[in-house]
Amino acid sequence: MTTLHDPTVLPADIPAPQDDGAARHLTGTRLPSLPLAATDGSQVDLSKLAGRTVVYIYPRTGVPGQPLPDGWNQIPGARGCTPQSCGFRDHFAELKQPGVARLFGLSTQDTAYQREAVERLHLPFPVLSDQNLELARAIKLPTFTTSGMTLLKRMALIIDDGVITKVFYPVFPPDKNAEEVMAWLRSA
């Protein structure tokens, strides 16, 4: 494990992820019926939601004062989950204006871990858990493995009536992802 960190601060020298083409197939994909556990206690089936949904996907949130997995800062696109989440939190009201019915975060962390992050970060929206990688496997979401964990690569999806209509991938810098999504929504 690496040294302790402040997950709200992005180091200046984190490597940018490159577009490896691993998300090219997602635009136009109809989501499978698959309930995901949410931090508000509900089960959310993204395939059955009417209207526009934004889902930002991230590898894992860190806990202040606890070490990161070995080499975390050197993995392109790994660092920045807390700043990405805080960006969506800070722009939540604005995101709802261009016709977004709902917003979710999504990671492979378990719901109890995610609940702690939702409370600590004061997120006004639920976070979904794909702990068993069921959604990731079903639609072939890009992943990476580190320290024995298979994690989702950072991205954001616009989903209209259960169909992915826009993919933001790769996402960099992560703290600007919400602004990038809002700019696209305003122009769409």
Summary of the structure (lengths in Angstrom):
residues: 188
radius of gyration: 15.3
end to end distance: 42.9
largest distance: 44.0
contacts: 599
relative contact order: 0.26
helix: 28%
strand: 24%
